[in-house]
């Protein structure tokens, strides 16, 4: 690995640029007065310096590829297969979506309160809470059936082809999920796409659930890329908002059950498509 320094702007900052083969990233930005982290402002300097470096090497500056960071549940894996379990427990349709929405709500609430409990454990607690609200009983066999089903969630049909297209186009790909790692093969491995990702991140190391800023920083700091060179692909607007708040770009996969949040001062995702094939096409068109 080689390193070179250049003075940027008004000489207030020095950016160290590392190259490794064809990959380009920036490890940190240092002020002459004090060290600063890779926040959005620093990332803007990094992006400009990276573009200048690419231009000097004869690379098209508008085609620097971001690292693609994929959410897992619903984005890559189909959670609708859980519906029969919830229909049986509650005796009416629609409770699975209520459970999932409440699980996300309370995961974020716990993070804001400075607490942490693993996502799966929290999921059981939320299920018991909803059962109390609706006056039904959750049996041990129901919980066992839910655990087994979650561990083997199927990959959405279009996902493998979309990932292959992105890989063939030269994109680095990783995952970032609220779900902690388990023992044995997970659903991505069972579904045949686990080895398509360079790394598989969970929120466990920072003990904060998405969209807490720490979760996104975990990825960029580990991969040594500035925030402007990361793109979140998720099926949930709360996840794209968190990524954009961290300085990333974002793509929303709506899957007909999610949508863009249209409200003042709320950033919209850079890309919005119904499935991952559509998102992949737009990403390739934009950056490849």
GIQUIDA-V91843 format. One record per backbone hydrogen bond with DSSP energy under -0.5 kcal/mol. CO is the residue of the C=O (numbers start at 1). NH is the residue of the N-H. If there is no record, write none. Layout:
BEGIN
co=CO nh=NH
co=CO nh=NH
END
This chain:
BEGIN
co=2 nh=19
co=4 nh=17
co=6 nh=15
co=8 nh=11
co=8 nh=13
co=12 nh=32
co=13 nh=8
co=14 nh=16
co=14 nh=30
co=15 nh=6
co=15 nh=17
co=16 nh=18
co=16 nh=27
co=16 nh=28
co=17 nh=4
co=18 nh=25
co=19 nh=2
co=20 nh=23
co=23 nh=20
co=25 nh=18
co=28 nh=16
co=29 nh=36
co=30 nh=14
co=34 nh=31
co=36 nh=29
co=37 nh=39
co=39 nh=43
co=40 nh=44
co=41 nh=45
co=42 nh=46
co=43 nh=47
co=44 nh=48
co=45 nh=49
co=46 nh=50
co=47 nh=51
co=48 nh=52
co=49 nh=53
co=50 nh=54
co=51 nh=55
co=52 nh=56
co=53 nh=57
co=54 nh=59
co=55 nh=58
co=60 nh=63
co=61 nh=64
co=67 nh=69
co=67 nh=231
co=68 nh=70
co=68 nh=174
co=69 nh=233
co=70 nh=176
co=72 nh=76
co=72 nh=77
co=76 nh=156
co=77 nh=74
co=77 nh=79
co=78 nh=81
co=79 nh=82
co=80 nh=83
co=82 nh=85
co=82 nh=86
co=83 nh=87
co=84 nh=88
co=85 nh=89
co=86 nh=90
co=87 nh=91
co=92 nh=95
co=94 nh=98
co=95 nh=99
co=96 nh=100
co=97 nh=101
co=98 nh=102
co=99 nh=103
co=100 nh=104
co=101 nh=105
co=102 nh=106
co=103 nh=107
co=104 nh=108
co=105 nh=109
co=106 nh=110
co=107 nh=111
co=108 nh=112
co=109 nh=113
co=110 nh=115
co=111 nh=114
co=118 nh=122
co=119 nh=123
co=120 nh=124
co=121 nh=125
co=122 nh=126
co=123 nh=127
co=124 nh=128
co=125 nh=129
co=126 nh=130
co=127 nh=131
co=128 nh=132
co=129 nh=133
co=130 nh=134
co=131 nh=135
co=131 nh=136
co=132 nh=135
co=137 nh=139
co=139 nh=142
co=139 nh=143
co=140 nh=144
co=141 nh=145
co=142 nh=146
co=143 nh=147
co=144 nh=148
co=145 nh=149
co=146 nh=150
co=147 nh=151
co=148 nh=152
co=149 nh=152
co=150 nh=153
co=154 nh=78
co=156 nh=159
co=156 nh=160
co=158 nh=162
co=159 nh=163
co=160 nh=164
co=161 nh=165
co=162 nh=166
co=163 nh=167
co=164 nh=168
co=165 nh=169
co=166 nh=171
co=167 nh=170
co=172 nh=68
co=173 nh=198
co=173 nh=199
co=174 nh=70
co=175 nh=201
co=177 nh=203
co=178 nh=119
co=186 nh=190
co=187 nh=191
co=188 nh=193
co=188 nh=194
co=189 nh=192
co=193 nh=196
co=194 nh=197
co=199 nh=175
co=199 nh=201
co=201 nh=177
co=202 nh=205
co=203 nh=206
co=203 nh=207
co=203 nh=208
co=209 nh=212
co=212 nh=215
co=212 nh=216
co=213 nh=217
co=214 nh=218
co=215 nh=219
co=216 nh=220
co=217 nh=221
co=218 nh=222
co=219 nh=223
co=220 nh=224
co=220 nh=225
co=226 nh=229
co=227 nh=230
co=229 nh=67
co=230 nh=249
co=231 nh=69
co=232 nh=234
co=232 nh=251
co=233 nh=71
co=234 nh=253
co=236 nh=239
co=236 nh=240
co=237 nh=241
co=238 nh=242
co=239 nh=243
co=240 nh=244
co=241 nh=245
co=242 nh=246
co=243 nh=246
co=243 nh=248
co=244 nh=247
co=249 nh=232
co=250 nh=270
co=250 nh=271
co=251 nh=234
co=252 nh=254
co=252 nh=273
co=254 nh=257
co=254 nh=258
co=260 nh=262
co=261 nh=263
co=263 nh=266
co=265 nh=267
co=271 nh=252
co=273 nh=254
co=274 nh=255
co=275 nh=279
co=276 nh=280
co=277 nh=281
co=278 nh=282
co=279 nh=283
co=280 nh=284
co=281 nh=285
co=282 nh=286
co=283 nh=287
co=283 nh=288
co=284 nh=288
END
